């Protein structure tokens, strides 16, 4: 597939990764967009969940390569911090936050504390706690940001990660979502023609769940 963008702000290097699932339940789609500024040596990672078939992002684990670790994790989070030594997660993505690859975190889908629906679908503001990460967030959800070596290869996605969304806007039940990976860089002054990445189907592989209680990395 060839993409030509003349005068547009972004070059999109398509990287649609379609995962073959063993159940028809997993119809939700999560699109991860990695926006790169090569001249500045910076990048930002965004996440968006499809509308009408889920209740928004519940947990993400995004593999990144060619970036400086640890990254600046921006997943919205509310915490209650008081003296002496009280630091309790209260809202949104306060479970298993990880600034190393795969980058991500999860909401409390076991205890049900501070669940926020609609992440990656609508904008909003966190309100529970006294310390926040990205208290005001957009529908195009900023997940992480950081730097990379301008003398090396550009940032990109690594091996398959994982994405969970809430099944609806009531309760803590989640389901795996199909991820779609997109890399975007600013378009040069002249019109260029580039080959977009190929879609790759990984058959017979289930996404690992990214909620709490699903393995070592995502345990409390």
Backbone as a chain_set.jsonl record, in Angstrom:
{"seq": "XXXXXXXXXXXXXXXXXXXXXXXXXXXXXXXXXXXXXXXXXXXXXXXXXXXXXXXXXXXXXXXXXXXXXXXXXXXXXXXXXXXXXXXXXXXXXXXXXXXXXXXXXXXXXXXXXXXXXXXXXXXXXXXXXXXXXXXXXXXXXXXXXXXXXXXXXXXXXXXXXXXXXXXXXXXXXXXXXXXXXXXXXXXXXXXXXXXXXXXXXXXXXXXXXXXXXXXXXXXX", "coords": {"N": [[0.844, -1.176, 0.0], [0.663, 2.164, -0.922], [1.256, 5.438, 0.238], [0.695, 8.82, -0.305], [1.411, 11.971, 0.811], [0.875, 15.248, 0.375], [1.603, 18.348, 1.476], [0.311, 17.803, 3.843], [0.276, 17.554, 7.434], [1.38, 15.376, 8.708], [3.317, 12.495, 7.968], [2.171, 9.337, 7.541], [3.194, 6.309, 8.521], [2.063, 3.447, 7.896], [1.088, 0.839, 10.074], [-0.577, -1.467, 10.502], [-1.552, -3.932, 12.577], [-3.027, -6.833, 12.546], [-4.705, -9.026, 14.515], [-5.458, -12.402, 14.702], [-8.193, -13.764, 16.228], [-9.595, -16.143, 18.532], [-12.163, -15.975, 19.221], [-15.326, -14.441, 18.659], [-15.998, -12.385, 20.228], [-14.165, -10.378, 20.699], [-14.206, -7.605, 19.384], [-13.491, -5.012, 19.613], [-11.315, -2.239, 18.868], [-8.09, -0.934, 19.363], [-6.158, 1.818, 18.732], [-2.833, 2.64, 18.49], [-0.784, 5.398, 18.303], [2.321, 6.538, 17.378], [3.93, 9.395, 17.541], [6.503, 11.155, 16.103], [9.203, 13.414, 16.435], [11.751, 13.988, 14.594], [13.866, 15.912, 14.35], [13.952, 17.128, 16.826], [14.349, 14.984, 18.456], [12.378, 13.743, 19.959], [9.348, 12.09, 21.088], [5.871, 11.039, 21.179], [3.36, 8.939, 22.526], [0.156, 7.834, 21.766], [-3.188, 6.677, 22.55], [-6.222, 5.29, 21.304], [-9.542, 4.165, 21.578], [-11.965, 2.169, 19.933], [-15.331, 3.229, 19.148], [-18.584, 2.565, 20.531], [-18.486, -0.205, 20.943], [-17.289, -0.881, 23.307], [-16.16, 0.053, 26.661], [-14.023, 1.802, 26.873], [-10.442, 2.274, 27.488], [-8.924, -0.103, 29.584], [-6.555, -1.272, 30.316], [-3.152, -1.162, 29.244], [-0.293, -2.279, 27.395], [2.426, -1.496, 25.806], [4.829, -2.278, 23.485], [7.925, -0.752, 22.914], [10.674, 0.321, 20.883], [14.01, 1.574, 20.344], [13.947, 3.917, 21.877], [14.632, 6.151, 24.636], [14.923, 4.781, 27.804], [14.069, 4.983, 31.312], [10.739, 5.796, 30.17], [8.689, 8.788, 30.048], [5.98, 8.277, 31.67], [2.637, 8.872, 31.041], [0.05, 8.043, 31.491], [-3.174, 8.667, 32.737], [-3.593, 9.193, 36.21], [-4.714, 9.047, 39.561], [-3.831, 9.819, 42.907], [-3.724, 9.445, 46.471], [-1.861, 11.136, 48.633], [-0.461, 11.389, 51.732], [1.006, 12.468, 54.825], [1.978, 10.475, 57.664], [3.734, 8.679, 55.281], [1.613, 7.708, 53.672], [0.427, 6.603, 50.702], [-1.671, 6.097, 48.307], [-3.167, 4.576, 45.528], [-5.866, 5.955, 43.74], [-7.508, 6.445, 41.516], [-8.186, 5.729, 38.073], [-5.395, 4.777, 36.028], [-3.661, 3.375, 38.097], [-2.536, 0.966, 38.691], [0.141, -1.31, 38.358], [1.911, 0.37, 36.841], [4.298, 1.022, 34.365], [7.316, 2.207, 33.218], [9.064, 1.064, 31.503], [9.7, -1.007, 28.598], [7.283, -3.535, 27.872], [5.516, -0.509, 27.717], [3.178, 0.864, 29.991], [0.11, 0.407, 31.897], [-2.579, -0.257, 34.229], [-6.089, -0.136, 35.065], [-7.955, -0.603, 38.151], [-9.221, -3.419, 37.921], [-9.891, -5.531, 39.503], [-10.406, -4.851, 42.265], [-12.048, -2.739, 41.701], [-11.727, -0.067, 42.319], [-11.897, 3.385, 41.778], [-12.446, 3.358, 38.988], [-12.444, 4.586, 35.705], [-14.352, 5.225, 32.962], [-14.253, 5.317, 29.348], [-11.715, 6.172, 28.533], [-9.532, 7.06, 25.911], [-11.593, 7.546, 24.256], [-13.225, 9.722, 25.006], [-12.776, 13.074, 26.301], [-11.744, 14.296, 29.569], [-11.604, 14.8, 33.187], [-9.701, 13.971, 36.021], [-10.603, 13.448, 39.473], [-10.368, 12.342, 41.995], [-8.377, 12.162, 44.748], [-5.193, 13.719, 45.668], [-2.954, 14.139, 44.224], [-1.918, 14.071, 40.906], [-1.416, 12.509, 37.694], [-1.507, 13.739, 34.507], [-4.122, 15.047, 34.857], [-6.154, 16.379, 33.442], [-7.364, 15.145, 30.492], [-7.323, 14.135, 27.012], [-9.515, 12.899, 24.363], [-7.994, 11.55, 22.48], [-5.742, 9.794, 23.857], [-2.916, 10.595, 25.703], [-0.318, 8.471, 26.319], [2.417, 8.033, 26.884], [5.647, 9.673, 26.752], [8.804, 10.882, 25.451], [12.368, 10.746, 24.773], [14.862, 10.14, 22.182], [17.805, 8.737, 20.598], [19.098, 10.808, 18.253], [20.952, 10.139, 16.381], [20.607, 7.517, 15.865], [18.384, 4.772, 14.883], [14.897, 5.508, 14.183], [12.286, 5.761, 16.673], [10.063, 2.989, 17.266], [7.52, 0.403, 17.174], [7.718, -2.571, 19.134], [7.704, -6.081, 19.757], [4.586, -7.927, 19.941], [2.192, -6.398, 22.015], [-0.251, -5.751, 24.504], [-3.747, -5.15, 24.97], [-6.486, -4.07, 26.815], [-9.968, -3.479, 27.13], [-12.847, -2.033, 28.732], [-15.854, -3.886, 28.905], [-18.262, -2.586, 28.888], [-19.899, 0.374, 30.145], [-20.427, -0.173, 32.769], [-19.486, -1.681, 35.692], [-16.57, -3.887, 36.125], [-15.738, -5.673, 34.218], [-13.666, -6.847, 31.588], [-12.292, -7.056, 28.216], [-10.113, -8.45, 25.71], [-8.59, -6.422, 23.183], [-8.237, -5.691, 19.693], [-5.135, -4.572, 18.51], [-3.98, -1.698, 16.721], [-1.26, -0.38, 15.094], [0.379, 2.65, 14.543], [2.806, 4.716, 13.06], [3.927, 8.019, 13.021], [5.478, 10.756, 11.403], [6.714, 14.126, 11.027], [5.932, 15.699, 7.935], [8.268, 16.292, 5.321], [9.314, 19.382, 3.641], [8.953, 19.135, 0.908], [6.927, 17.14, -1.317], [6.772, 13.724, -0.648], [7.069, 10.267, -1.48], [6.222, 7.36, 0.058], [6.623, 3.995, 1.156], [4.184, 2.321, 2.805], [3.999, 0.483, 5.873], [3.52, -3.071, 6.053], [0.534, -4.918, 6.693], [0.343, -7.36, 9.184], [-0.605, -10.59, 9.936], [-1.087, -12.372, 12.826], [-1.631, -15.486, 13.521], [-3.577, -17.574, 15.624], [-2.713, -16.671, 18.11], [-3.32, -15.478, 21.283], [-3.945, -12.383, 22.86], [-2.232, -11.389, 25.786], [-3.76, -10.759, 28.913], [-4.042, -7.546, 30.396], [-4.843, -6.598, 32.812], [-4.881, -6.281, 36.45], [-3.493, -9.023, 38.286], [-2.826, -10.731, 36.261], [-0.399, -12.324, 35.686], [3.218, -11.944, 36.301], [4.263, -9.357, 35.702], [2.043, -7.742, 35.775], [0.968, -8.019, 38.22], [-0.036, -7.022, 41.5]], "CA": [[0.0, 0.0, 0.0], [1.448, 3.386, -0.999], [0.586, 6.635, 0.734], [1.335, 10.063, -0.686], [0.857, 13.102, 1.533], [1.461, 16.499, -0.086], [1.078, 19.474, 2.23], [-0.289, 17.39, 5.101], [1.192, 17.762, 8.542], [2.032, 14.144, 9.124], [3.468, 11.302, 7.157], [1.739, 8.177, 8.306], [3.799, 5.048, 8.113], [1.037, 2.544, 8.404], [1.551, -0.389, 10.692], [-1.769, -2.135, 11.012], [-1.251, -5.291, 13.008], [-4.322, -7.472, 12.734], [-4.508, -10.255, 15.267], [-6.525, -13.383, 14.525], [-8.678, -14.166, 17.532], [-10.33, -17.396, 18.546], [-13.534, -15.71, 19.623], [-15.91, -13.3, 17.966], [-16.332, -11.372, 21.211], [-13.171, -9.324, 20.714], [-14.384, -6.776, 18.194], [-12.99, -3.662, 19.88], [-10.028, -1.893, 18.259], [-7.312, 0.111, 20.016], [-5.137, 2.348, 17.828], [-1.702, 3.309, 19.127], [-0.084, 6.268, 17.367], [3.617, 6.994, 17.846], [4.25, 10.614, 16.811], [7.941, 11.369, 16.263], [9.813, 14.665, 15.98], [13.149, 13.583, 14.397], [14.818, 16.994, 14.576], [14.02, 17.395, 18.261], [14.681, 13.763, 19.176], [11.316, 13.471, 20.925], [8.215, 11.305, 20.601], [4.712, 10.883, 22.051], [2.537, 7.769, 22.238], [-1.259, 8.063, 22.041], [-4.073, 5.533, 22.408], [-7.632, 5.566, 21.047], [-10.376, 2.967, 21.538], [-13.119, 2.278, 19.036], [-16.561, 3.671, 19.789], [-19.8, 1.787, 20.348], [-18.367, -1.627, 21.236], [-16.558, -1.086, 24.552], [-16.254, 1.161, 27.602], [-12.769, 2.545, 26.982], [-9.226, 1.558, 27.868], [-8.798, -0.593, 30.954], [-5.148, -1.575, 30.539], [-2.336, -1.168, 28.03], [1.117, -2.668, 27.486], [2.861, -1.174, 24.448], [6.265, -2.488, 23.324], [8.607, 0.277, 22.152], [12.102, 0.134, 20.653], [14.775, 2.744, 19.903], [13.643, 5.093, 22.693], [15.371, 6.196, 25.894], [14.171, 4.298, 28.97], [12.611, 4.886, 31.388], [9.993, 6.838, 29.475], [7.823, 9.628, 30.875], [4.662, 7.653, 31.609], [1.616, 9.901, 31.199], [-1.291, 7.492, 31.71], [-3.836, 9.382, 33.835], [-3.563, 8.508, 37.501], [-4.982, 9.813, 40.765], [-3.288, 9.208, 44.118], [-3.883, 10.151, 47.735], [-0.577, 11.142, 49.327], [-0.529, 12.094, 53.007], [2.032, 12.095, 55.81], [3.291, 9.963, 57.29], [3.896, 7.481, 54.463], [0.394, 7.208, 53.042], [0.428, 6.828, 49.257], [-2.648, 5.114, 47.843], [-3.791, 4.821, 44.243], [-7.288, 6.227, 43.945], [-8.321, 6.609, 40.318], [-7.637, 5.507, 36.724], [-4.342, 3.788, 35.782], [-2.692, 3.366, 39.187], [-2.068, -0.404, 38.888], [1.187, -1.85, 37.472], [2.483, 1.368, 35.939], [5.627, 0.565, 33.963], [7.956, 3.089, 32.244], [9.94, 0.257, 30.653], [8.919, -1.724, 27.577], [6.182, -2.776, 27.288], [5.085, 0.653, 28.487], [1.74, 0.84, 30.219], [-0.481, 0.35, 33.226], [-3.949, -0.776, 34.216], [-7.037, 0.291, 36.092], [-8.201, -1.621, 39.174], [-10.34, -4.246, 37.465], [-10.206, -6.535, 40.529], [-11.075, -4.187, 43.378], [-13.032, -1.799, 41.186], [-11.547, 1.273, 42.877], [-11.538, 4.511, 40.931], [-12.533, 3.07, 37.553], [-12.902, 5.672, 34.83], [-14.698, 4.714, 31.634], [-14.15, 6.234, 28.223], [-10.362, 6.556, 28.144], [-9.301, 6.798, 24.502], [-12.834, 7.827, 23.533], [-13.717, 11.05, 25.366], [-11.914, 13.846, 27.184], [-12.281, 14.379, 30.913], [-10.725, 15.284, 34.249], [-9.692, 13.169, 37.239], [-11.024, 14.268, 40.614], [-10.224, 11.625, 43.264], [-6.991, 12.171, 45.186], [-4.599, 15.048, 45.773], [-1.81, 14.178, 43.317], [-2.393, 13.501, 39.647], [-0.681, 12.507, 36.433], [-2.428, 14.1, 33.421], [-5.462, 15.171, 35.44], [-7.032, 16.686, 32.32], [-6.931, 14.29, 29.39], [-8.079, 14.236, 25.77], [-10.029, 11.646, 23.801], [-6.767, 10.926, 21.979], [-5.11, 9.729, 25.17], [-1.46, 10.543, 25.795], [0.105, 7.359, 27.169], [3.802, 8.228, 27.315], [6.447, 10.522, 25.889], [10.207, 10.769, 25.811], [13.421, 11.131, 23.839], [15.601, 9.05, 21.533], [19.087, 9.132, 20.017], [18.873, 11.301, 16.895], [21.933, 9.527, 15.486], [20.233, 6.125, 15.675], [17.102, 4.552, 14.196], [13.73, 6.158, 14.765], [11.457, 4.923, 17.546], [9.068, 2.159, 16.605], [6.887, -0.592, 18.032], [8.405, -3.843, 19.219], [6.867, -7.274, 19.636], [3.172, -7.739, 20.264], [1.843, -6.038, 23.382], [-1.579, -6.175, 24.925], [-4.721, -4.071, 25.17], [-7.778, -4.453, 27.375], [-10.988, -2.44, 27.234], [-14.023, -2.43, 29.484], [-16.903, -4.405, 28.031], [-19.281, -1.541, 28.796], [-19.675, 1.437, 31.122], [-20.929, -0.6, 34.076], [-18.729, -2.796, 36.221], [-15.128, -3.977, 35.873], [-15.429, -6.734, 33.248], [-12.878, -6.375, 30.452], [-12.014, -7.998, 27.137], [-8.975, -8.098, 24.873], [-8.908, -5.625, 22.009], [-7.285, -5.792, 18.593], [-4.338, -3.346, 18.419], [-3.561, -1.165, 15.43], [-0.084, 0.431, 15.386], [0.663, 3.656, 13.518], [3.935, 5.603, 13.321], [3.756, 9.256, 12.263], [6.548, 11.731, 11.502], [6.355, 15.327, 10.266], [6.22, 15.642, 6.51], [9.246, 17.262, 4.83], [8.735, 20.497, 2.893], [8.547, 18.666, -0.412], [6.062, 15.961, -1.308], [7.516, 12.477, -0.779], [6.285, 9.049, -1.647], [6.827, 6.339, 0.915], [5.936, 2.712, 1.237], [3.628, 2.094, 4.139], [4.275, -0.845, 6.407], [2.556, -4.106, 5.68], [-0.249, -5.516, 7.771], [0.808, -8.706, 9.466], [-1.574, -11.351, 10.707], [-0.509, -13.348, 13.724], [-2.72, -16.435, 13.731], [-3.547, -18.503, 16.735], [-2.101, -16.12, 19.309], [-4.204, -14.65, 22.085], [-3.299, -11.319, 23.613], [-2.27, -11.6, 27.222], [-4.577, -9.758, 29.586], [-3.186, -6.574, 31.06], [-5.405, -6.148, 34.081], [-4.189, -6.813, 37.615], [-3.67, -10.444, 38.53], [-2.587, -11.499, 35.035], [1.013, -12.571, 35.483], [4.143, -11.272, 37.184], [4.412, -7.943, 35.427], [0.837, -6.982, 36.04], [0.461, -8.278, 39.557], [0.112, -5.871, 42.396]], "C": [[0.883, 1.23, 0.0], [0.614, 4.57, -0.514], [1.369, 7.851, 0.279], [0.643, 11.205, 0.036], [1.57, 14.366, 1.074], [0.82, 17.648, 0.683], [0.385, 19.088, 3.513], [0.741, 17.512, 6.212], [2.009, 16.516, 8.847], [2.192, 13.189, 7.95], [3.015, 10.148, 8.027], [2.381, 6.945, 7.717], [2.935, 3.955, 8.711], [1.656, 1.299, 8.991], [0.363, -1.094, 11.313], [-1.406, -3.569, 11.346], [-2.563, -5.957, 13.393], [-4.099, -8.825, 13.385], [-5.708, -11.175, 15.086], [-6.946, -13.918, 15.882], [-9.472, -15.462, 17.409], [-11.759, -17.213, 19.016], [-14.052, -14.486, 18.9], [-16.24, -12.168, 18.913], [-15.435, -10.155, 21.09], [-13.24, -8.492, 19.44], [-13.805, -5.383, 18.372], [-11.605, -3.476, 19.268], [-9.38, -0.773, 19.058], [-6.2, 0.539, 19.068], [-4.083, 3.092, 18.634], [-0.961, 4.107, 18.061], [1.19, 6.795, 18.015], [4.027, 8.186, 16.988], [5.683, 11.023, 17.137], [8.344, 12.727, 15.708], [11.316, 14.395, 15.798], [14.151, 14.681, 14.715], [15.009, 17.281, 16.069], [14.449, 16.172, 19.066], [13.662, 13.413, 20.233], [10.192, 12.667, 20.274], [7.093, 11.352, 21.639], [3.898, 9.682, 21.586], [1.112, 8.038, 22.684], [-2.047, 6.767, 21.859], [-5.509, 5.969, 22.209], [-8.379, 4.248, 20.929], [-11.572, 3.204, 20.628], [-14.377, 2.622, 19.833], [-17.696, 2.672, 19.558], [-19.709, 0.32, 20.693], [-17.572, -1.918, 22.502], [-16.675, 0.162, 25.417], [-14.963, 1.921, 27.805], [-11.63, 1.705, 27.521], [-9.232, 1.172, 29.35], [-7.344, -0.888, 31.301], [-4.4, -1.627, 29.228], [-0.929, -1.637, 28.367], [1.663, -2.561, 26.07], [4.375, -1.352, 24.331], [6.883, -1.414, 22.427], [10.083, -0.073, 22.003], [12.701, 1.454, 20.174], [14.355, 4.032, 20.608], [14.486, 5.018, 23.964], [14.459, 5.767, 27.039], [14.845, 4.771, 30.249], [11.938, 6.056, 30.679], [9.219, 7.675, 30.496], [6.391, 9.115, 30.729], [3.594, 8.68, 31.952], [0.203, 9.344, 31.356], [-1.947, 8.195, 32.895], [-3.898, 8.548, 35.109], [-3.9, 9.492, 38.608], [-4.434, 9.065, 41.967], [-3.614, 10.091, 45.313], [-2.577, 10.026, 48.492], [-0.703, 12.013, 50.57], [0.633, 11.646, 53.882], [1.34, 11.442, 57.0], [3.173, 8.7, 56.433], [2.644, 6.911, 53.851], [0.408, 7.6, 51.574], [-0.443, 5.749, 48.637], [-3.185, 5.521, 46.474], [-5.288, 4.962, 44.413], [-8.115, 6.197, 42.67], [-7.518, 6.324, 39.06], [-6.495, 4.495, 36.741], [-3.288, 3.801, 36.887], [-2.14, 1.97, 39.457], [-0.981, -0.742, 37.861], [1.695, -0.847, 36.442], [3.941, 0.999, 35.633], [6.205, 1.499, 32.909], [8.96, 2.378, 31.347], [9.085, -0.525, 29.66], [8.543, -3.122, 28.063], [5.649, -1.706, 28.238], [3.587, 0.555, 28.768], [1.333, 0.833, 31.677], [-1.924, -0.111, 33.098], [-4.796, -0.086, 35.269], [-7.315, -0.889, 37.029], [-9.428, -2.451, 38.804], [-10.682, -5.371, 38.436], [-10.967, -5.893, 41.681], [-12.141, -3.2, 42.941], [-12.894, -0.388, 41.711], [-11.203, 2.279, 41.78], [-11.58, 4.248, 39.436], [-13.088, 4.281, 36.802], [-13.157, 5.079, 33.45], [-14.414, 5.774, 30.568], [-12.752, 6.706, 27.872], [-10.104, 6.153, 26.695], [-10.518, 7.049, 23.637], [-13.347, 9.243, 23.774], [-12.682, 11.76, 26.234], [-12.543, 13.912, 28.575], [-11.257, 14.898, 31.898], [-10.842, 14.361, 35.455], [-9.995, 14.056, 38.432], [-10.799, 13.607, 41.96], [-8.747, 11.547, 43.633], [-6.488, 13.594, 45.328], [-3.332, 15.199, 44.931], [-2.194, 13.452, 42.043], [-1.286, 13.468, 38.588], [-1.709, 12.729, 35.334], [-3.882, 14.151, 33.928], [-6.502, 15.508, 34.377], [-6.522, 15.942, 31.092], [-7.862, 14.454, 28.19], [-8.593, 12.879, 25.325], [-8.904, 10.851, 23.154], [-5.803, 10.911, 23.147], [-3.591, 9.648, 25.071], [-1.068, 9.469, 26.799], [1.495, 7.591, 27.734], [4.492, 9.166, 26.334], [7.907, 10.405, 26.312], [11.135, 11.217, 24.704], [14.027, 9.896, 23.199], [16.884, 9.626, 20.947], [18.884, 9.543, 18.563], [19.864, 10.707, 15.893], [21.587, 8.063, 15.17], [18.934, 5.98, 14.911], [15.963, 5.227, 14.917], [12.978, 5.211, 15.7], [10.423, 4.143, 16.742], [8.452, 1.224, 17.638], [7.676, -1.887, 17.997], [7.465, -5.003, 18.999], [5.458, -6.979, 20.121], [2.974, -7.428, 21.741], [0.459, -6.545, 23.728], [-2.464, -4.963, 25.18], [-6.001, -4.66, 25.731], [-8.699, -3.252, 27.402], [-12.117, -2.957, 28.121], [-15.107, -2.877, 28.512], [-18.031, -3.396, 27.85], [-18.963, -0.503, 29.863], [-20.252, 1.117, 32.499], [-20.1, -1.784, 34.543], [-17.281, -2.804, 35.754], [-14.759, -5.054, 34.869], [-14.71, -6.148, 32.039], [-12.781, -7.456, 29.384], [-10.788, -7.51, 26.379], [-9.457, -7.295, 23.672], [-7.841, -5.825, 20.949], [-6.481, -4.496, 18.492], [-4.002, -2.983, 16.98], [-2.439, -0.172, 15.702], [0.217, 1.373, 14.225], [1.846, 4.506, 13.969], [3.789, 6.828, 12.437], [4.942, 10.176, 12.496], [6.158, 12.955, 10.68], [6.755, 15.179, 8.813], [7.286, 16.666, 6.142], [8.569, 18.331, 3.979], [8.269, 20.09, 1.509], [7.721, 17.407, -0.286], [6.902, 14.718, -1.539], [6.552, 11.32, -0.934], [6.962, 7.967, -0.837], [5.978, 5.077, 0.887], [5.456, 2.519, 2.666], [3.953, 0.674, 4.573], [3.167, -1.819, 6.059], [1.794, -4.577, 6.908], [0.176, -6.956, 7.938], [-0.227, -9.41, 10.326], [-0.854, -12.392, 11.542], [-1.628, -14.313, 14.112], [-2.482, -17.247, 14.998], [-2.92, -17.969, 18.002], [-3.087, -15.216, 20.016], [-3.398, -13.558, 22.745], [-3.35, -11.67, 25.083], [-3.029, -10.453, 27.872], [-3.682, -8.818, 30.374], [-3.801, -5.982, 32.319], [-4.636, -6.73, 35.239], [-4.493, -8.279, 37.798], [-3.409, -11.291, 37.316], [-1.09, -11.631, 34.795], [1.886, -11.68, 36.339], [4.161, -9.778, 36.964], [3.204, -7.134, 35.861], [0.204, -7.324, 37.383], [0.71, -7.071, 40.435], [1.457, -5.918, 43.097]], "O": [[1.775, 1.339, 0.842], [-0.574, 4.681, -0.82], [2.586, 7.906, 0.459], [-0.565, 11.394, -0.104], [2.755, 14.538, 1.357], [-0.38, 17.89, 0.552], [-0.097, 19.969, 4.226], [1.943, 17.568, 5.95], [3.186, 16.6, 9.199], [1.334, 13.089, 7.073], [3.468, 10.023, 9.165], [2.142, 6.587, 6.564], [3.069, 3.596, 9.88], [2.635, 0.77, 8.464], [0.316, -1.291, 12.528], [-0.996, -4.33, 10.469], [-3.133, -5.668, 14.445], [-3.38, -9.669, 12.851], [-6.849, -10.761, 15.296], [-6.122, -14.472, 16.609], [-9.951, -15.823, 16.334], [-12.488, -18.19, 19.189], [-13.279, -13.587, 18.567], [-16.704, -11.111, 18.486], [-15.869, -9.031, 21.341], [-12.427, -8.66, 18.531], [-13.643, -4.648, 17.398], [-10.825, -4.423, 19.163], [-10.03, 0.217, 19.392], [-5.389, -0.287, 18.647], [-4.384, 4.04, 19.359], [-0.557, 3.558, 17.036], [1.144, 7.422, 19.073], [4.427, 8.013, 15.836], [6.034, 11.215, 18.301], [7.883, 13.137, 14.643], [12.081, 14.554, 16.749], [15.196, 14.399, 15.3], [16.104, 17.634, 16.507], [14.864, 16.298, 20.219], [14.004, 12.858, 21.278], [10.107, 12.584, 19.049], [7.32, 11.66, 22.809], [3.766, 9.441, 20.386], [0.872, 8.422, 23.829], [-1.635, 5.876, 21.117], [-5.974, 6.905, 22.859], [-7.915, 3.321, 20.264], [-12.116, 4.306, 20.568], [-14.47, 2.344, 21.028], [-17.757, 2.018, 18.517], [-20.734, -0.36, 20.739], [-17.214, -3.068, 22.755], [-17.205, 1.187, 24.989], [-14.812, 2.619, 28.808], [-11.826, 0.57, 27.956], [-9.501, 1.988, 30.231], [-6.947, -0.766, 32.46], [-4.935, -2.079, 28.216], [-0.435, -1.422, 29.474], [1.401, -3.422, 25.23], [5.129, -0.652, 25.007], [6.416, -1.193, 21.31], [10.673, -0.69, 22.89], [11.997, 2.329, 19.668], [14.398, 5.11, 20.016], [14.992, 3.954, 24.322], [13.37, 6.311, 27.223], [16.064, 4.943, 30.276], [12.488, 7.155, 30.597], [9.114, 7.303, 31.665], [5.684, 9.472, 29.788], [3.632, 9.29, 33.021], [-0.757, 10.115, 31.352], [-1.332, 8.307, 33.955], [-4.215, 7.359, 35.081], [-3.433, 10.631, 38.602], [-4.547, 7.842, 42.055], [-3.759, 11.307, 45.192], [-2.219, 8.939, 48.945], [-1.007, 13.203, 50.488], [1.177, 10.558, 53.691], [0.213, 11.817, 57.323], [2.544, 7.735, 56.866], [2.611, 5.722, 53.533], [0.403, 8.785, 51.239], [-0.001, 4.613, 48.463], [-3.606, 6.66, 46.277], [-5.914, 4.19, 45.139], [-9.319, 5.946, 42.733], [-6.329, 6.632, 38.983], [-6.604, 3.459, 37.397], [-2.147, 4.194, 36.647], [-1.34, 1.806, 40.378], [-1.144, -0.502, 36.665], [1.887, -1.204, 35.279], [4.717, 0.702, 36.542], [5.657, 1.59, 31.81], [9.627, 3.01, 30.529], [7.882, -0.684, 29.864], [9.39, -3.828, 28.611], [5.369, -1.973, 29.407], [2.812, 0.201, 27.879], [2.103, 1.201, 32.564], [-2.425, -0.328, 31.995], [-4.281, 0.474, 36.237], [-6.955, -2.028, 36.732], [-10.527, -2.219, 39.307], [-11.657, -6.093, 38.223], [-12.057, -6.344, 42.034], [-13.035, -2.86, 43.716], [-13.816, 0.416, 41.578], [-10.319, 2.038, 40.958], [-10.82, 4.86, 38.686], [-14.065, 4.904, 37.217], [-12.257, 4.494, 32.847], [-14.346, 6.968, 30.859], [-12.599, 7.56, 26.998], [-10.419, 5.032, 26.296], [-10.493, 6.802, 22.432], [-13.847, 9.89, 22.854], [-11.816, 11.119, 26.829], [-13.727, 13.621, 28.741], [-10.187, 15.373, 31.517], [-11.947, 14.006, 35.866], [-9.696, 15.25, 38.427], [-11.018, 14.246, 42.989], [-7.957, 10.936, 42.913], [-7.234, 14.554, 45.14], [-2.71, 16.261, 44.925], [-2.733, 12.347, 42.09], [-0.361, 14.28, 38.594], [-2.684, 11.982, 35.24], [-4.741, 13.393, 33.477], [-7.613, 14.978, 34.409], [-5.364, 16.102, 30.704], [-9.019, 14.852, 28.325], [-8.169, 11.841, 25.835], [-8.861, 9.625, 23.262], [-5.12, 11.902, 23.404], [-3.049, 8.745, 24.434], [-1.43, 9.538, 27.974], [1.731, 7.375, 28.922], [3.995, 9.421, 25.237], [8.213, 9.895, 27.39], [10.744, 11.969, 23.81], [13.756, 8.766, 23.603], [17.032, 10.841, 20.815], [18.533, 8.708, 17.729], [19.633, 10.768, 14.686], [22.211, 7.45, 14.304], [18.432, 6.953, 14.349], [16.043, 5.49, 16.117], [13.034, 3.994, 15.529], [9.973, 4.58, 15.684], [8.811, 1.249, 18.815], [8.234, -2.259, 16.964], [6.552, -4.939, 18.175], [5.184, -5.901, 20.648], [3.521, -8.108, 22.609], [0.048, -7.624, 23.302], [-1.987, -3.892, 25.556], [-6.539, -5.628, 25.193], [-8.262, -2.132, 27.666], [-12.318, -4.165, 28.247], [-15.256, -2.311, 27.429], [-18.675, -3.349, 26.802], [-17.867, -0.507, 30.424], [-20.529, 2.016, 33.293], [-20.025, -2.795, 33.845], [-16.816, -1.878, 35.089], [-13.574, -5.329, 34.68], [-15.087, -5.094, 31.529], [-13.137, -8.613, 29.612], [-10.46, -6.324, 26.397], [-10.583, -7.466, 23.205], [-6.682, -6.095, 21.264], [-7.073, -3.42, 18.398], [-3.772, -3.851, 16.138], [-2.631, 0.781, 16.457], [0.3, 0.95, 13.072], [1.892, 4.963, 15.112], [3.554, 6.701, 11.235], [5.374, 10.366, 13.633], [5.365, 12.847, 9.744], [7.797, 14.602, 8.501], [7.22, 17.805, 6.604], [7.394, 18.206, 3.634], [7.296, 20.639, 0.993], [7.796, 16.694, 0.715], [7.66, 14.651, -2.507], [5.38, 11.4, -0.565], [8.146, 7.69, -1.026], [4.775, 5.113, 0.627], [6.244, 2.553, 3.611], [4.153, -0.217, 3.747], [2.027, -1.429, 5.806], [2.334, -4.628, 8.014], [0.348, -7.686, 6.961], [-0.671, -8.868, 11.338], [-0.095, -13.204, 11.013], [-2.474, -13.984, 14.943], [-1.35, -17.553, 15.374], [-2.617, -18.752, 18.902], [-3.63, -14.29, 19.414], [-2.262, -13.797, 23.153], [-4.355, -12.178, 25.582], [-2.943, -9.309, 27.425], [-2.681, -9.241, 30.952], [-3.321, -4.97, 32.829], [-3.799, -7.609, 35.03], [-5.598, -8.738, 37.51], [-3.738, -12.477, 37.324], [-0.569, -11.108, 33.81], [1.396, -10.778, 37.018], [4.084, -9.006, 37.92], [3.331, -5.979, 36.267], [-0.943, -6.969, 37.652], [1.553, -6.222, 40.146], [1.769, -5.033, 43.894]]}, "num_chains": 1, "name": "protein.A"}
